[in-house]
Amino acid sequence: MPDYDLNQTEQAAFAEGYAGVSLGELAQMSDVELATWQSGWRPGTDKHILAEKEWQRRIAARELKEQFRLEERLANGNRWWSIAAAVIGVVGTLLGVWLGKQSEPIRQAAAPQESVTISAAPTQLPASSNSATSAASTTISLPTKKTP
């Protein structure tokens, strides 16, 4: 911070501290009023620093409000998509149950015809089953060790 050559009036104002101005008064000022008030003080003086802190507070408050608005919009959008997905799920389930009940008589009417067709066909053993060897007659040879 550069050293300033303070004359006696400025020294008196510096020694006075924040007298004459409160944080509440700065918070109530508009941006233009605060900028005008800040321009009347040299950089590094107590009132200039106080004005800088007020600007930082305002910027932080604006950023927080904007972030809150964005998150609120996102939450509202997510809520509507969740409700839409739930409604589609319920409608799909009810439609599946209704279609299942509607197709039940059709399946019952088709089922006896299929079973008659299947049971009417003669059952024949495959030709390979007649020539199969029983498990008792097979011999198993164990591998032998080769000696060098």
C-alpha positions in Angstrom: 0.0 0.0 0.0 1.5 3.3 -1.0 2.2 5.9 1.7 0.1 9.0 1.4 1.0 12.5 2.5 -1.9 13.2 4.7 -2.6 16.8 5.6 -4.2 17.7 8.9 -7.8 17.5 7.7 -7.3 14.0 6.3 -5.5 13.0 9.5 -8.4 14.3 11.5 -10.9 12.4 9.3 -8.8 9.2 9.6 -8.5 9.6 13.4 -12.3 10.1 13.5 -12.6 6.5 12.2 -16.0 5.4 11.0 -17.8 8.2 12.8 -20.6 9.7 10.7 -21.2 6.6 8.6 -22.6 3.3 9.6 -22.8 0.0 7.8 -26.5 0.3 7.7 -26.3 3.7 5.9 -23.9 2.2 3.4 -26.2 -0.8 2.8 -29.2 1.5 2.2 -27.3 3.5 -0.5 -27.9 2.7 -4.1 -25.0 1.6 -6.2 -24.7 5.0 -7.7 -24.8 6.7 -4.4 -22.2 4.4 -2.9 -19.9 4.9 -5.9 -20.3 8.7 -5.5 -19.6 8.5 -1.8 -16.6 6.3 -2.3 -15.1 8.6 -5.0 -14.8 11.3 -2.4 -12.2 9.3 -0.4 -8.6 8.5 -1.2 -7.7 4.8 -1.7 -6.4 3.3 1.6 -8.5 5.5 3.8 -10.8 4.0 6.3 -14.0 5.1 4.5 -12.7 4.0 1.1 -12.0 0.5 2.6 -15.4 0.5 4.2 -16.9 1.2 0.8 -14.9 -1.6 -0.8 -16.1 -4.0 1.8 -19.7 -2.9 1.1 -19.1 -3.6 -2.6 -17.8 -7.1 -1.8 -20.9 -7.7 0.4 -23.2 -6.6 -2.4 -21.5 -8.8 -5.0 -21.6 -11.8 -2.8 -25.3 -11.3 -2.0 -26.1 -10.9 -5.7 -24.2 -14.1 -6.6 -26.0 -16.0 -3.8 -29.4 -14.8 -5.0 -28.6 -15.7 -8.6 -27.3 -19.2 -7.6 -30.5 -19.8 -5.5 -32.7 -18.8 -8.5 -30.8 -21.2 -10.8 -31.0 -24.1 -8.3 -34.7 -23.4 -7.8 -35.4 -23.5 -11.5 -33.5 -26.7 -11.8 -35.3 -28.3 -8.9 -38.7 -27.3 -10.4 -37.7 -28.8 -13.7 -36.6 -32.0 -12.0 -39.8 -32.2 -10.0 -42.0 -31.9 -13.1 -40.0 -34.6 -14.9 -40.2 -36.9 -11.9 -44.0 -36.4 -11.8 -44.3 -37.1 -15.5 -42.2 -40.3 -15.2 -44.4 -41.5 -12.3 -47.6 -40.9 -14.2 -46.2 -42.7 -17.3 -45.2 -45.6 -15.0 -48.7 -45.9 -13.4 -50.5 -45.5 -16.8 -48.2 -48.2 -18.3 -48.9 -50.6 -15.4 -52.6 -50.1 -15.6 -52.6 -50.5 -19.4 -50.5 -53.7 -19.0 -53.0 -55.2 -16.5 -56.0 -54.2 -18.7 -54.4 -55.7 -21.9 -53.5 -58.9 -19.9 -57.1 -59.3 -18.9 -58.3 -58.6 -22.4 -55.9 -61.2 -24.0 -56.7 -63.9 -21.4 -59.8 -65.3 -23.2 -57.8 -65.5 -26.4 -55.0 -67.5 -24.8 -57.5 -69.8 -23.1 -59.3 -70.5 -26.4 -56.0 -71.2 -28.2 -54.5 -73.4 -25.5 -56.8 -76.5 -25.8 -56.3 -76.7 -29.6 -52.6 -76.7 -29.2 -52.6 -79.4 -26.5 -54.9 -81.6 -28.7 -52.5 -81.2 -31.6 -49.6 -82.1 -29.5 -51.2 -85.1 -27.8 -52.6 -86.5 -31.1 -49.2 -86.9 -32.6 -47.8 -90.4 -32.3 -44.8 -90.7 -30.0 -41.8 -92.5 -31.6 -38.5 -93.3 -30.1 -35.6 -92.1 -32.0 -33.6 -94.7 -34.0 -30.4 -94.0 -32.0 -32.0 -95.2 -28.8 -32.3 -98.8 -30.1 -28.6 -99.0 -30.8 -27.3 -97.4 -27.7 -25.0 -99.3 -25.4 -25.7 -99.6 -21.8 -23.4 -98.0 -19.3 -22.6 -101.4 -17.7 -21.2 -102.9 -20.8 -18.7 -100.1 -21.6 -15.1 -100.5 -20.6 -12.9 -97.7 -19.7 -9.2 -97.9 -20.1 -7.0 -95.9 -17.9 -4.0 -94.0 -19.4 -0.7 -95.7 -18.9 2.5 -94.1 -17.9 5.3 -94.2 -20.5 8.7 -95.0 -19.2 11.7 -93.5 -20.9 
